[in-house]
């Protein structure tokens, strides 16, 4: 094989590996399923808060509870939100 052919082949293989890895990562994200919850109350704006995120069937939800105390018994605010989600285009700013 000529050297320029080797370089072309090496460049093509190097480009294919990151693309395949990115596609595999995209597939994993598209199938996101699970729950993440604050392990304990976190400091939030003069009080404490807990968060619970749920990802299931391309839908997400967030439940946030704010309280005056770290045991979250003196609650001041409770918020729920969510909806459908989708993966968009790759970020132009973040690799």
Rosetta blueprint (number, residue, H / E / L):
1 X L
2 X L
3 X H
4 X H
5 X H
6 X H
7 X H
8 X H
9 X H
10 X H
11 X H
12 X H
13 X H
14 X H
15 X H
16 X H
17 X H
18 X H
19 X H
20 X H
21 X H
22 X H
23 X H
24 X H
25 X H
26 X H
27 X H
28 X H
29 X H
30 X H
31 X L
32 X L
33 X L
34 X E
35 X E
36 X E
37 X E
38 X L
39 X L
40 X L
41 X L
42 X E
43 X E
44 X E
45 X L
46 X L
47 X E
48 X E
49 X E
50 X E
51 X E
52 X E
53 X E
54 X E
55 X E
56 X E
57 X L
58 X L
59 X E
60 X E
61 X E
62 X E
63 X E
64 X E
65 X E
66 X E
67 X E
68 X L
69 X L
70 X L
71 X L
72 X L
73 X L
74 X L
75 X E
76 X E
77 X E
78 X E
79 X E
80 X E
81 X E
82 X E
83 X E
84 X E
85 X L
86 X L
87 X L
88 X L
89 X L
90 X L
91 X L
92 X L
93 X L
94 X L
95 X L
